[in-house]
C-alpha cells in the first residue's frame, strides 16, 4: 500500500471541491482552506482534512458539532503482515520485522513460548531485521503493550493472531505504534482582527492556526493531486506489495518489463543480466528480482489474555550502543563479492521510489 509521508511544506488555500458528503451544511465550503504556514491543517469541502508539518502528513475526516469541529484521523493498523511463498526456501522461514523496535512487542509462533522481539531500551538500529528458522509457522501471534492515556502507563496488551497458508515461508511483520499525530482531536473556529483562526486541542498552541487567503494555481493542482492519489490508494488497495530479497519494497512496478518465473515464484527484469554490475554494489536497491507479497488479515484481534510474563528470556533481536554493541544484530543477507563493479551507470528504473517508512 502507498504510504504518503512527505517531507514538504504544504501550501494550501480554499478548495472548490464539490461537497459530496455534506451538501446541506454551508460551513464546509465557508471554512475550507489552509490554516497555518510551515505546519498546520487543511480543511476540504468534502469533510476531509490534512494535518501537515515536518515529516508529517495525516489525512482524516471532520464533522461540525454545534460550535466545535470533531476530527477523526486515518489510523494505520497496529499490525500488518505480508506473506510470500518462495519455493527455493523449502520448509525454512524468513521474517522481516519492521517497526517492532518501538515499544514493548512480542511474537509467538504456533504453540511455542512467547518471545520479546527487541531487548528493553534497544537503540542503534541497523535494519532490516530478519529472523530465520528451520520451519515455517502455521500460526503466529503479534502482541504489543500499549501506553494508556498518553502518560506512559502501560495498559493491557493487544494481540493479533494469524494463520499462514501452506507454502508461505517469507514474511514481513509490520508494527505501527500509536503516535500522537494519529489521535483524534477537537477544534474551534474563532474570528480575530487578522481573520479566521482555528484552535485545536492537540497542535497549534494557544494561538492556533490562522487561515491563509493566498491562492496559487500551481500549488492548488499539486495539493489536489496528492489528495486524489491518497484516496485512490485507499480505495484500490489490493493488499499486494512487491519487494526484493532484502525487503526493500516498491509501491509500483512496471510488470511489462518483467517476466514471471513460476519455478522461483518471482518476477525477473528483462534487463537483469546487463544490470548485474551495478547492483553488486547496490544490493539493497536491486529491483531486478521482485517477490509478490500478499497481505494477510488477522484471524483474531484481542485485548487482554496474552501472558507476557511467561515470555522466554532474551529477545529475537539485540541492539545497543556503547558497551555490548559488538553483540548487536546486523543483517548478513548481502552477497560478498571479491570484485564488485565500481562506477557503473545506474540503470533506467522500472519501479517507483521506495515507500517511506519501510526502510
N, C-alpha and C positions, 0 to 999 in steps of 0.2 A: 504494500500500500504506500502511496506517496505521502510523505510527511513534510509539510511546508514549514520549516523553521528557518527563516531568512534573516541574515544579519544586515538589515537595511533600516534606514529612517524612512518611514512611510508618510507620504503626503496625501491628504485626502480632503474632501470638500463635500458639499451637499450633492447627493446622488439623485438621479432621475429614474431610478429603477421602479418598475411597476409594482405596486404593493399587493402581492398575491395573497399573503397570509392575513393581512389586517386592512382590508379595503375600506372599512367603515370608520376607522379611527384616524382623524386627520393629524394627530400628533406624530405619527410615524414619518409622515412627509415633512411636517413642520420642523422637527428636530433632527432630521437626518443630516449627517455631516461628520467632519473630523474635529475632535476635541483634543487639544494638546499639540505639542511640537515634536521633539525627538522621541517622546513616549506619550502614550495616550490611548484613546479609544475612538473607533469609527462606528457610527450608527447608520445602518442601512434602512431604507424604507420598508423592506420586506420582513423586518423583525430580526434580522441577523446583525451581529456585531463583530468587530475585530479589535482585540486588545493587542497593542504592539509596543515594542521597545527594543532595547539591545538584546539580541539573541532570543527574542520572544515574538511569537505570532500565534495568537489563540483566537479561534472563532467560537461563536456560540449564538444563542438567541436571547431576545429580551422582550419583556411584556410591561405594559403600564398597569399599575395598580394604585388607583387614586393619584396621589402626588409623587409616587415613587416609581422607579424602574427596577424590575427584577431581572437579573442576568443569570443565565444558565450556560456554563461553558461546555464545549465539546471535549469530553474527557477521554483520554486513551484508556484502553482496557488495562487492568492491573497486570495481567499476564497475556502474552501472545506466544503461540507455538507454531512453528513451521516445520514440515517434515518432507523428507525425500528418500526414495528407495534407490540405493546405489549398489548394483549387483556385485561389483568387484570387492565390496567390503565383507561379504559373507554374513556370518552371524554377529560380527562385532558391531559396535555402535560408536558414533562420534557426535558430540553435542557442543554447540557453541552457546555460552551463557552471555547474554547482553543485558547490562543494567543491574545485575544482581550484586554489584559491589556497593550499591547504595541501600542502606538499611540492614535489617536482620532477616535473611532469607534462607529457606531450607528446601531440600528436594528429597523425595522418597521414590525409589524405583521398585516396582512390584511390591512385595511384602518385606522388603529389607528395612533396616533401621533408618530413620530419617537422618539426614546429614546437613550441616550448615554448608552453604555454598562458599562463602568467604569467611576468613578469620575475623574476629572482632577488631575494630579500629584499623581495618585494612587501608592501605594507601599505596602510592607509587604504582599505578596500574599500567600494564603493558598488554593491551588486548591484541588479538582476540583471545578469549579464554575458552579453550577447547578441552573437554573431558572425553576420554576414551575408555572403553571397557570391552571385554571379550564377548559379551552377549547383550543384544538389544533388549530393552524392557518392553513388556506388553502393556503395562500401565505405569503411570508416574504421577506424582503429586507435587505441585509447587506451592509453597507457603511463605507468607510474609507476616512479620509482626509490624503492624502499622501504628503510627503515632496517633494519639487521641486528642482531639481538640486543639491541635497545633501547639501544645505546651510541652511536647517532648515525652509525655507519659504514654507508655505502651499499652495498647488495647489488646483485646483477644485477637488471636491470629486469624488470618484469612487464607483459605487454601482452595485451590482449584485442582481437580483430578482429570486426567486424560487417559484415553485408550488409543494405542497405536495399531494401525493395520499391519498385517503380516508383510514383512519385507522392508518396512520403514526402519532405516538404520542411520540416518543422517538428519540431525535435528538442529533447530535454532530455538532456544528458550529466551524470551524477551520479558524483562520486568520493567514496567513503567511506574516508578514510585510516585505516590501522590505528591503534588507540589502546590505551593500557594497560588501560583498563577492559574491553576485549574479549579480553584474553589469558586463556588457560586457567590455572587455578591449583589449589593443593592446600590441604587443611585438616586440622586435628586437633581433636577434642573432648576437653577435659580437665575434671575436676571440681575446683572450688575451694570455699572456705568460703562464697562468695557464690552458689554454684550452678554450672551448666554454662557453660563458656566455649568459644568457637570461635576457634581460632587459624588465620589464613590466611597464605598465602605472599605475597599481594600487598597487602592492606589490613588495617587494624586495629592495626598496630604490635605490639609485644611483649606487650601486654596483651590483645589480641584483642577479641572482642565477646561480652559476657555475655548469656545467654538471658533474655528477658523472660517473665514469667508473668502479666502483666495481660491480662485478657480484656474486650473491649468489643464488643457485638453489632453496633453501627453500623460500627465500624472493620472488623470481620470481613466484613460484607457488601460494603463498599467494595473491600477488597483482593481478595476473591473475584471481584468483577465486573471489576476490572482484569485479573486473570489470565485470566478467561474470554474477555474481549474480545480480549486479545492472542493467545490460542491460536486463537480463531475467525478472526482476521485472517490468521494464518499458514496455516490450513487452507483458507480460501476466497479466498486471494489470487489474483485472476484476471489480474494484470498490467495493470490498467487504471487510469488516473488522469484526473481532469477538472481542467482549468486554463483560465485566461483568457489573453488575448493577451500579457499582461505576465508570464506564468509564475508567477502565484500559483495554487497547487494546493489543492484542497479534497478531504478524504477521503471525503465523502459528498455527493451531490447528489440532491435530490428531483426526478427527471426527469419526474414527473407535472405539475410546474409549468413545464415547458419544452416547446417544440415543436422538432422536428428539421428543419433546413433542409438538404436534400440538396445544393443548389447551393453552399453555403459549407461543408458538412460540419461543422456545429456546432449546438449546442443554444441556443435563444433563449428567455429567460424570457418568460412571458406578461405580465409587468408591466414589460417592458423600457422602453417609451415613458414611462410615468409616473414611472420612477425615473431618468430621464436627468439631471435637475438635480443630484441627489445625487452621482452618480458622475462628473460633470465635475470635481469637486474631490476625488474619491476613486477615481482610475482603477485603482490597484493592487488595490483591494478589489472591483472590479467583477465580480460573478458572474452578470451578465445574459446573457453570451455565453460558453459553455463549449465547449472543444475536448476531444475524447476522444483521449487518448494511450495507445498500446499498447506494452507492454514488449517490447523485442527481446532475444533470447537471443544470446550471443556465438557466432560460428561457430568460433572457436578461442580457447584460453586458454593462454598460453605463458610460460615463464621463459627469459630469455636470447634473444638474437638480434635485438633491436630496437636499432639503432645510433643512440644519441642524439648521438654525436659528429658525425654528419652532419646534425644539425638546422639549419634555417635560422637566420640571425641574427635577433635580436629575439624578440618573443613576440606572440601574438594580442592579449593584454591587457597594458596597462602601468598600474601603480598604485603611487603612492608618496606619502609625507607630505613636508612641507617643500619644499626646493628641487626643482623639476621637477614639483610637484604639479599645475601647470596642464596638464600633458600626460596626466594620469591619465584613465582611462576613466570615462565617466558614461553611463548608459543614456539614450537620447534617444527612446524609443518612446512617451512620453506626448504626447497631443494638447494643444496650447497654445490655450486658448480666450481670447478677448478679454474675455468677461464670464462667468466661471464662477459658477455659483449658490452662494450662501452661506446658511448657517443653514437648510439643508434637512433635514427629519427623515429619519433613516435608514430604509430600507425593511425590511419583515419578511424575515429571512434565509431563503433556500431551500437553503442549503448549510451543512454543518458548519464549525467553525472551521478555520483553516489548519493544515496538517500541520507540526508543529515541525521545524525544520531545513531547510525548503525556501525560506526567505526569504533 
